[in-house]
Amino acid sequence: MNAFLERFLDQLYFGEAIGHVVLVSGLLGAGAAWLTGRAIAHDWRPPWHVVVAMLLLGAAARFIHYALFHGNLLSLTSYLSDVCIFLIVGLFAWRATRTTQMVRQYPWLYARSGPLSWRKIGQTTEV
């Protein structure tokens, strides 16, 4: 299984070291995606703003791979995999922040029904 994962990552990131990918895409990029998703939610902007921001963040991450670690700048597969990671993290942060906002801003209307959802007070959740 380990050899399969190494071949898969090698195809996605064209021979870049796994440590570089984890550092740039995993720590720096995902952290920036989380903060960006939260900031967009705090301004009450719609989720498509997160999508646009993550596309730009993906380009910035590709540039960091290129400038610091001599990665391939114009690699479409690497860019798309970074953007997918950033979208997941950014939209998760947006939704978690929006849930907190709705529950705090309108406590007489909404109650938290999970980490990413809210419900109207008096409304029962059916399984």
C-alpha angles and dihedrals in degrees: 000000000000092000090051091052091049092051091047093051090045090056092047098044102026099235099321113149115262090232091058091049092049092047098047103030100026105039109018099030098040091045091052090046091053093050092045092051091050093047093050091049092048089058090052091241122155122260094253087073087064090054092053092046092050091052089056092043089053090056090049091050091051089052091051090050088051099043100042104029104023093245124160109282098197100044108137095193092051091047093049093047090050091048091050091053091046093047093053093049096040096048091045090053091046093052095044091050093046090052091052091047094051093048094046098039096046107027092157091056108035140039127189113259097178141341092285104027145056135196136205113266110258092025115115121217111232121209 
